[in-house]
Amino acid sequence: MTALLLQFWPYIVGVAAAIVAGWKFRQSGVDAERARQMREKLVAVEDQLEMDREATAIERRTAGMSDDEARKEAMRWSRH
């Protein structure tokens, strides 16, 4: 048994190293995918925040308008 172990230890170490390298390679791909998804989510959140800011600015501007003026402004921003 010891003779076999001594004879094949380079192969055993090589297989173990290949397994570790494969695991690291796979994990780096998973991490890259996670980072890509997080960037997409960040862009979506920033876009939503910008739309909320625009809506808030419009609401502040139209708060002092008469009903007719507010309807006219709302028609500009509504989707037909």
Phi, psi and omega in degrees: 000313180296322180296319178295318180297317179293327181286323186255005183300326177296324179290320179297315178295320179298317178295317179298318178295321178295321178296315180296316180297318177298318179298315179297317180297316179296316182295323179294325176293319178296316180296321179295319179295317177300316180296320178297316179295321179293323177297318178297318179295321179297317178298318180296318180294318178297321178296316179297319179298318179296319178296320177296320178297316179298316180297319180296318179297319179294317180298319179295319181292322184275352182298328182267006183275159173286171181299316181295317178296319180295319178297317180298317178294319180297324180294329177297324187263347182283157177265134183268000000 
